[in-house]
Amino acid sequence: MLLTVRESAWTRADGAVLPAVLRPARGRTFSDRREVMAGSGDFGAEIAQLRRELADAKNELSSTLSSLKERGVERARQAGDVVQGQASQAQEQVGSYIEERPISSVLIAFVTGFALGSLLGIRSYR
């Protein structure tokens, strides 16, 4: 297979353009594929090494993501416990306030309900 330079593009005899990686130095032609591959080094070993490195990186990323997920779940549980504790404490305080002041509690509930109804309600009577 004879390679030549035609109009500043490297082409084979059949007209196909040669990739830049396989192009010979200026003023030279490659007459045989073995000559091209001889100058390229041992790709098989490099590819195998890259595959091993990729597998190692994939395993490391997987373990890191798993660790982050576990930490996130644990923090969410802790936050949920804190919120649940605060809600139960507020419920106890409201209950004790209602027991201590029943009349003012009813008046506060009535005024609050009336205010919300006025703000959010649609008046159908005109």
C-alpha positions in Angstrom: 0.0 0.0 0.0 1.7 3.2 -1.2 1.0 6.4 0.6 1.4 9.8 -1.1 0.7 13.4 -0.4 -2.0 14.9 -2.6 -3.3 18.4 -2.1 -2.0 18.6 1.4 -3.9 15.5 2.6 -2.4 12.1 3.1 -4.2 9.6 1.0 -3.8 5.9 0.1 -3.9 4.7 -3.4 -7.6 4.0 -3.1 -8.3 7.6 -2.2 -8.9 7.2 1.6 -7.4 9.9 3.9 -4.9 8.5 6.4 -5.4 9.6 10.1 -2.8 12.1 11.3 -1.3 9.6 13.8 -0.3 7.2 11.0 1.1 9.9 8.7 4.8 9.5 7.8 7.3 12.3 8.2 7.5 14.9 5.4 9.2 13.5 2.3 8.7 9.9 3.3 6.2 7.2 2.4 5.3 4.0 4.1 5.1 1.1 1.8 4.0 -1.5 4.3 1.6 -1.5 7.3 4.2 -3.3 9.4 6.5 -0.4 9.0 3.8 2.0 10.4 3.0 -0.3 13.3 6.6 -0.8 14.2 7.1 2.8 15.0 3.9 3.0 17.1 5.1 1.0 20.2 3.3 -1.7 22.1 -0.4 -0.6 22.2 -1.6 -3.9 23.7 0.3 -3.5 26.9 -0.7 0.2 27.2 -4.4 -0.6 26.6 -4.3 -3.4 29.2 -2.7 -1.0 31.7 -5.3 1.7 31.0 -8.1 -0.9 31.5 -6.7 -1.9 34.8 -6.4 1.8 35.9 -9.9 2.4 34.7 -11.2 -0.6 36.7 -9.4 0.7 39.8 -10.8 4.2 39.4 -14.3 2.8 38.9 -14.0 0.7 42.1 -12.6 3.7 44.1 -15.4 5.9 42.8 -18.0 3.3 43.7 -16.7 2.9 47.3 -16.5 6.7 47.7 -20.1 7.2 46.5 -21.3 4.4 48.8 -19.5 6.1 51.7 -21.1 9.4 50.9 -24.5 7.8 50.6 -24.1 6.2 54.1 -23.0 9.5 55.6 -26.0 11.4 54.0 -28.5 8.8 55.3 -27.0 9.0 58.8 -27.2 12.8 58.8 -30.8 12.8 57.6 -31.7 10.4 60.4 -30.0 12.6 63.0 -31.8 15.7 61.6 -35.1 13.8 61.6 -34.6 12.9 65.3 -33.8 16.5 66.2 -37.0 17.8 64.4 -39.1 15.1 66.0 -37.8 16.0 69.4 -38.5 19.7 68.9 -42.0 18.9 67.6 -42.9 16.8 70.6 -41.5 19.5 72.9 -43.6 22.2 71.2 -46.7 19.9 71.4 -46.2 19.5 75.2 -45.8 23.3 75.7 -49.0 24.0 73.7 -50.9 21.3 75.7 -49.7 22.8 79.0 -50.6 26.3 77.9 -54.1 25.2 76.9 -54.6 23.4 80.3 -53.4 26.5 82.2 -55.4 29.1 80.2 -58.4 27.4 78.5 -60.5 30.6 77.9 -57.7 32.6 76.3 -56.7 29.5 74.2 -60.2 29.3 72.8 -60.2 33.1 72.0 -56.8 32.8 70.3 -58.0 29.9 68.3 -61.2 31.8 67.3 -59.3 34.9 66.3 -56.7 33.0 64.4 -59.3 31.0 62.5 -61.3 34.1 61.7 -58.2 36.0 60.4 -57.1 33.0 58.2 -60.6 32.6 56.9 -60.8 36.3 56.0 -57.4 36.2 54.2 -57.8 33.0 52.4 -61.6 32.6 52.0 -63.6 33.6 49.0 -66.8 35.4 49.9 -69.7 33.9 48.0 -72.3 36.2 49.6 -72.6 39.6 48.0 
